[in-house]
Amino acid sequence: MLTIFIAIAQSFIDSGFGTALIRKKSCSQKDYSTIFYFNITVGILFYFLLFISAGPLSAFFKEPQLKQILRVLGFGLILNSVAMIQKVILTKNINFKLQTRVSIISSISSGLISIWMAYAGYGVWSLVGLTLSRFGFTALFLWIWTNWKPSLIFSIESLKELFAFGSKLLISGLINTAQINIYSLIIGKYFSAVQLGYYTRADQFQEVPSKNLSSIIGRVSIPLLSSIQDDLPKVRKTYQQITKSIMLITFLAMIGMAAIAKPLILFLIGEKWLPSVLYLQMLCFVGMFYPLHSLNLNLLNVLGRSDLFLRLEIIKQILVIPTIVIGILFGLKIMIFGMMTNAVIGFYLNSFWSGKFIDYSTMNQVKDIIPSFCLALLVGFVVYIIGLVFSSSSLFILIIQLAVGSILAISTAEFFKMNDYIFIKKIILEKIKRK
């Protein structure tokens, strides 16, 4: 219920400056320090706004617990704002090894704290502890393991220069954040808290591959394409290879998750969550488009068209309105079906405009990813049938499905000598040889 408010506040903190700094070819200490102080100020401001809004929001959802939870959870905005520049510098330098180390250590540490709190009887506060401790550990380790520290400099000129590009991304980010999280708010208001729980749990499962892949794409593609932004033929070739490779992984992951949804949920969270299965299967077909959206929109950022980025986000937000209205009238499943339709339309809009700049049309993108989609459908169908045939424990079925799916995907890709698969295989083998 609180996700949308935290997410919108976080968008204000980012303000598009992260992408603006990554895209800028040469950033000075003055640029970094200016944005650092600006972000902390915005983080404190929004924490204060969330603090005083906690009471009305709690009353809106008719959940008394939300008041205190929001006031504590909101402190994460300040923790996030403190480490934003360190993340930008690591991304700009394409240093993902250190980011991964920080992420893994922070996740494990915060996870252990949360599990202890849950066993100690803290209930929902264990989830608050999970979030805050993860933000805190991430900020701490980034400060310890990166060389950058702020100087006592604040430049209005730097702020104006970066805001000229970042302001449009700020508005776009707010719109996109609202679009993604508005469904939870609507479900929480017009449906039961139980249905919101089933939907949220399903959405969290599908986000593991879809959102993480989108995040990786953003961190890798923007600095990589920005470094060659003046050579459009090279941009097109690089962008095409990234698209084909990442969508092979995405389709296999998302369609595969839809196929193993039932035993996965039974094994991980139990039979009481079975109503989440259908939601998860439908949301997987929404999530498979997230990396494509991310790729196309990142290309617009690299080419300096944050204005077009903003226009596309506005159009897609307008499409959400009838989806919500129809969902309220006809039920949650119809709402998710509307989300699936919007995902397809969103892909067409994004790919049409980004493709115009590098001569890589929507049709060409579709042709390039169709083989991967067909392979994923084949694997998903076989894996799903296995789940219907076997009636053993959920863990046994899950292991069989994962084993058969992996073998079938690799053997089929090898037999047809799929270029995208060979490209990924070559990268993995080179990494192994280096090790």
ZISUL-V842744 format. One record per residue. N is the residue number from 1. RES is the residue in three letters. OMEGA is omega in whole degrees, -180 to 180 (999 if undefined). Layout:
N_RES_OMEGA + N_RES_OMEGA
//
This chain:
1_MET_-177 + 2_LEU_-173 + 3_THR_-174 + 4_ILE_-177 + 5_PHE_176 + 6_ILE_-177 + 7_ALA_179 + 8_ILE_178 + 9_ALA_179 + 10_GLN_178 + 11_SER_177 + 12_PHE_-180 + 13_ILE_178 + 14_ASP_174 + 15_SER_-178 + 16_GLY_-177 + 17_PHE_179 + 18_GLY_179 + 19_THR_180 + 20_ALA_179 + 21_LEU_179 + 22_ILE_-177 + 23_ARG_-178 + 24_LYS_-173 + 25_LYS_-178 + 26_SER_180 + 27_CYS_-180 + 28_SER_175 + 29_GLN_178 + 30_LYS_179 + 31_ASP_-177 + 32_TYR_-178 + 33_SER_180 + 34_THR_-179 + 35_ILE_178 + 36_PHE_-179 + 37_TYR_178 + 38_PHE_-178 + 39_ASN_179 + 40_ILE_179 + 41_THR_179 + 42_VAL_179 + 43_GLY_178 + 44_ILE_180 + 45_LEU_-177 + 46_PHE_174 + 47_TYR_178 + 48_PHE_179 + 49_LEU_178 + 50_LEU_-180 + 51_PHE_-178 + 52_ILE_179 + 53_SER_-174 + 54_ALA_-179 + 55_GLY_179 + 56_PRO_180 + 57_LEU_177 + 58_SER_179 + 59_ALA_-180 + 60_PHE_-179 + 61_PHE_-178 + 62_LYS_178 + 63_GLU_-176 + 64_PRO_-178 + 65_GLN_-172 + 66_LEU_-176 + 67_LYS_-178 + 68_GLN_-180 + 69_ILE_-179 + 70_LEU_-179 + 71_ARG_178 + 72_VAL_-177 + 73_LEU_-179 + 74_GLY_179 + 75_PHE_177 + 76_GLY_178 + 77_LEU_180 + 78_ILE_179 + 79_LEU_179 + 80_ASN_-177 + 81_SER_-177 + 82_VAL_-173 + 83_ALA_-175 + 84_MET_-177 + 85_ILE_178 + 86_GLN_178 + 87_LYS_-180 + 88_VAL_-178 + 89_ILE_178 + 90_LEU_179 + 91_THR_180 + 92_LYS_179 + 93_ASN_-178 + 94_ILE_178 + 95_ASN_-178 + 96_PHE_179 + 97_LYS_180 + 98_LEU_178 + 99_GLN_179 + 100_THR_179 + 101_ARG_179 + 102_VAL_-178 + 103_SER_-177 + 104_ILE_-179 + 105_ILE_-180 + 106_SER_-179 + 107_SER_180 + 108_ILE_-178 + 109_SER_-180 + 110_SER_178 + 111_GLY_179 + 112_LEU_178 + 113_ILE_-179 + 114_SER_179 + 115_ILE_177 + 116_TRP_180 + 117_MET_-180 + 118_ALA_179 + 119_TYR_180 + 120_ALA_175 + 121_GLY_-179 + 122_TYR_176 + 123_GLY_-176 + 124_VAL_180 + 125_TRP_176 + 126_SER_176 + 127_LEU_175 + 128_VAL_178 + 129_GLY_177 + 130_LEU_-176 + 131_THR_-177 + 132_LEU_-180 + 133_SER_177 + 134_ARG_177 + 135_PHE_-178 + 136_GLY_179 + 137_PHE_180 + 138_THR_179 + 139_ALA_-178 + 140_LEU_-176 + 141_PHE_177 + 142_LEU_178 + 143_TRP_-178 + 144_ILE_-169 + 145_TRP_173 + 146_THR_-175 + 147_ASN_-173 + 148_TRP_172 + 149_LYS_-178 + 150_PRO_173 + 151_SER_179 + 152_LEU_-178 + 153_ILE_172 + 154_PHE_-175 + 155_SER_175 + 156_ILE_-180 + 157_GLU_178 + 158_SER_180 + 159_LEU_-180 + 160_LYS_-178 + 161_GLU_-178 + 162_LEU_-180 + 163_PHE_179 + 164_ALA_177 + 165_PHE_-173 + 166_GLY_-177 + 167_SER_178 + 168_LYS_177 + 169_LEU_176 + 170_LEU_-180 + 171_ILE_178 + 172_SER_180 + 173_GLY_178 + 174_LEU_-180 + 175_ILE_-179 + 176_ASN_178 + 177_THR_178 + 178_ALA_-179 + 179_GLN_-178 + 180_ILE_-171 + 181_ASN_-176 + 182_ILE_-178 + 183_TYR_179 + 184_SER_179 + 185_LEU_-179 + 186_ILE_180 + 187_ILE_180 + 188_GLY_-178 + 189_LYS_-171 + 190_TYR_176 + 191_PHE_-179 + 192_SER_176 + 193_ALA_178 + 194_VAL_178 + 195_GLN_177 + 196_LEU_178 + 197_GLY_179 + 198_TYR_-179 + 199_TYR_-178 + 200_THR_179 + 201_ARG_178 + 202_ALA_-179 + 203_ASP_179 + 204_GLN_178 + 205_PHE_-177 + 206_GLN_180 + 207_GLU_-177 + 208_VAL_176 + 209_PRO_-171 + 210_SER_-178 + 211_LYS_179 + 212_ASN_176 + 213_LEU_178 + 214_SER_179 + 215_SER_178 + 216_ILE_179 + 217_ILE_-179 + 218_GLY_-177 + 219_ARG_-177 + 220_VAL_-171 + 221_SER_-177 + 222_ILE_178 + 223_PRO_-179 + 224_LEU_-179 + 225_LEU_178 + 226_SER_-179 + 227_SER_-180 + 228_ILE_-172 + 229_GLN_-179 + 230_ASP_-180 + 231_ASP_-173 + 232_LEU_176 + 233_PRO_178 + 234_LYS_176 + 235_VAL_-179 + 236_ARG_-179 + 237_LYS_-180 + 238_THR_-179 + 239_TYR_180 + 240_GLN_-180 + 241_GLN_178 + 242_ILE_-179 + 243_THR_-177 + 244_LYS_-177 + 245_SER_-176 + 246_ILE_-179 + 247_MET_173 + 248_LEU_178 + 249_ILE_-177 + 250_THR_-178 + 251_PHE_179 + 252_LEU_-179 + 253_ALA_-174 + 254_MET_178 + 255_ILE_176 + 256_GLY_179 + 257_MET_177 + 258_ALA_-178 + 259_ALA_-177 + 260_ILE_-173 + 261_ALA_-175 + 262_LYS_180 + 263_PRO_179 + 264_LEU_-179 + 265_ILE_178 + 266_LEU_-177 + 267_PHE_-173 + 268_LEU_-174 + 269_ILE_170 + 270_GLY_-173 + 271_GLU_-178 + 272_LYS_-180 + 273_TRP_-178 + 274_LEU_177 + 275_PRO_178 + 276_SER_-173 + 277_VAL_-178 + 278_LEU_177 + 279_TYR_-180 + 280_LEU_-179 + 281_GLN_179 + 282_MET_-178 + 283_LEU_176 + 284_CYS_179 + 285_PHE_170 + 286_VAL_-175 + 287_GLY_-178 + 288_MET_179 + 289_PHE_-177 + 290_TYR_179 + 291_PRO_177 + 292_LEU_176 + 293_HIS_-177 + 294_SER_-180 + 295_LEU_-177 + 296_ASN_-179 + 297_LEU_176 + 298_ASN_178 + 299_LEU_177 + 300_LEU_178 + 301_ASN_-180 + 302_VAL_-179 + 303_LEU_176 + 304_GLY_-178 + 305_ARG_177 + 306_SER_177 + 307_ASP_178 + 308_LEU_174 + 309_PHE_-179 + 310_LEU_-179 + 311_ARG_180 + 312_LEU_178 + 313_GLU_178 + 314_ILE_180 + 315_ILE_-179 + 316_LYS_177 + 317_GLN_178 + 318_ILE_-180 + 319_LEU_-180 + 320_VAL_-174 + 321_ILE_179 + 322_PRO_178 + 323_THR_-180 + 324_ILE_-179 + 325_VAL_179 + 326_ILE_179 + 327_GLY_179 + 328_ILE_-177 + 329_LEU_-169 + 330_PHE_174 + 331_GLY_-174 + 332_LEU_-179 + 333_LYS_177 + 334_ILE_178 + 335_MET_180 + 336_ILE_176 + 337_PHE_175 + 338_GLY_177 + 339_MET_177 + 340_MET_179 + 341_THR_179 + 342_ASN_179 + 343_ALA_179 + 344_VAL_179 + 345_ILE_179 + 346_GLY_177 + 347_PHE_-180 + 348_TYR_-179 + 349_LEU_-179 + 350_ASN_-176 + 351_SER_180 + 352_PHE_-175 + 353_TRP_179 + 354_SER_-179 + 355_GLY_-180 + 356_LYS_-175 + 357_PHE_-178 + 358_ILE_179 + 359_ASP_179 + 360_TYR_-170 + 361_SER_177 + 362_THR_-179 + 363_MET_178 + 364_ASN_177 + 365_GLN_180 + 366_VAL_179 + 367_LYS_-178 + 368_ASP_-175 + 369_ILE_-180 + 370_ILE_179 + 371_PRO_179 + 372_SER_179 + 373_PHE_180 + 374_CYS_177 + 375_LEU_-180 + 376_ALA_178 + 377_LEU_179 + 378_LEU_-179 + 379_VAL_-180 + 380_GLY_-180 + 381_PHE_-179 + 382_VAL_-179 + 383_VAL_180 + 384_TYR_179 + 385_ILE_178 + 386_ILE_179 + 387_GLY_179 + 388_LEU_-175 + 389_VAL_-177 + 390_PHE_178 + 391_SER_-179 + 392_SER_179 + 393_SER_-177 + 394_SER_180 + 395_LEU_180 + 396_PHE_179 + 397_ILE_-179 + 398_LEU_180 + 399_ILE_179 + 400_ILE_-179 + 401_GLN_-179 + 402_LEU_-179 + 403_ALA_-179 + 404_VAL_-180 + 405_GLY_-180 + 406_SER_-180 + 407_ILE_-179 + 408_LEU_-179 + 409_ALA_-178 + 410_ILE_-178 + 411_SER_179 + 412_THR_179 + 413_ALA_177 + 414_GLU_-178 + 415_PHE_-179 + 416_PHE_180 + 417_LYS_-179 + 418_MET_-175 + 419_ASN_-178 + 420_ASP_178 + 421_TYR_-179 + 422_ILE_179 + 423_PHE_179 + 424_ILE_180 + 425_LYS_180 + 426_LYS_179 + 427_ILE_-179 + 428_ILE_-180 + 429_LEU_178 + 430_GLU_178 + 431_LYS_-180 + 432_ILE_180 + 433_LYS_179 + 434_ARG_-180 + 435_LYS_999
//
